[in-house]
Amino acid sequence: MIHRTLVRALVTSAALAVSVLLAGCDTDQVSLATNAKANQPVPPKLVAAMLEKDMDMQSPILVRLFKQEAELEVWKQDRSGRMALLKTYPICRWSGDLGPKVREGDRQAPEGFYSINPSQMNPQSAYYLSFNTGYPNAFDKALGRTGSELMVHGDCSSRGCYAMTDEQIAEIYSLGRESFFGGQRAFQFQAYPFRMTPVNMARHRNNPNMPFWKMIKEGYDHFEVTKQEPKVDFCEKKYVFDAVKDPNATRDPVFNASAKCPAYVIPDEIASAVREREQQDAAETAKLIAKGTPVARLNTGIDGGMNAVFASKIPEGNTGLSEGGDSQSLQSMSLARAPGTIPGTVNPPRPKLEAQPEEPVVATTASATPTRVATAAPAGQSEGFFSSFARKVGIGGTADATPASAAPAPAKPKLAEAKPQSVVRVAPKPATKQAAKPALKPSVTDTATSAPAAPAAATGTQLAGSSPVVQSNSFDTRFSAMK
């Protein structure tokens, strides 16, 4: 089965070579027909899970993602024709705040419903593998929202995307590829701020994004009650789910995101089930509010989040806006196996730096923190006394060591799949020649019992955005120098 899958992958990849080149992610010119990363077979353990759940290898898939919980779900159609959860992946990094993306450069990861077709799959990504979310969709465009190249990719670093480990994105990519081989023209990608439960709706009741969240919750409910991919349309600058032709109409409704809604109906069996669920959730939400459920804090100043299993592997790591945070012991999570490797540089959640008025450098203190580049995240180390003194009197120093406070304002971050420039120096050592990144990573599901590899002998001093110097097969070895 695996051999036949690989042959099909080679043939299909060659046929799609022209359509899959995406700007912002392409770094090599490897022929798609010989791209080993994109043609990795579905891992045996995942194949076994499909058999157990009565799923065909090439049946359709659907992806759901939740920022606050930092989880990505892959659903797959079983032989009954309904979608069932195949696997949940912890998200290594997402950026921005809870809420939809609005404009280019806001660092926001998108929220809403998007469609992923084969042309959006990028086997030549600078982030190992990736797929384009399709932002902005017709709804986003109707509201004048801007942005481009918003991806789900590997490398565990994000500046507006959803970042997984390389091993995770290899699995997700293979599942999408197989669904296309099976005839699925596009799979649906649903991105939410959190699981749309009464508890979360009560906690975030004062958030200005609540009207938008209630609108996409309707699509969430459609999927929950039917376990079928909801049909998505747009009109009057809003989402419409599972609309069909009015019995009195002579033709199918034509939707335009900016125009008045045409005559349409929602099938009674779906409409009644969704209505019942919405009423139950609304009643439960009202009870929680009446009991005094605390309101979630707004504008925490943290840039995005990451799943606790990853935060526990990073020196001074935290989950940011993701579930858990300080209330969850990262020390206990450190014993859990991490689903994949993390690069030598990563941009974990950190408070955003506000734009500062231009002022003399001497206004900084002796313990001012340098940063490699002018970005919206603070650096992770303090400079030495002599370095600080030399910088203040104008001796030596380079452009990449300029303190952030010396700039008029932080530079606007680049979008999409440009390499993140906020980095954490994991284990600085004497500079050595940078090692090449291996072409393939082991499967997430096949590394549960593997022993960790020995750490690299030396680590080069990296510039922000460069490929990792240290290569490792586990988090523990990558960060062993910090223990």
Summary of the structure (lengths in Angstrom):
residues: 483
radius of gyration: 23.6
end to end distance: 43.9
largest distance: 81.4
contacts: 1539
relative contact order: 0.13
helix: 28%
strand: 14%
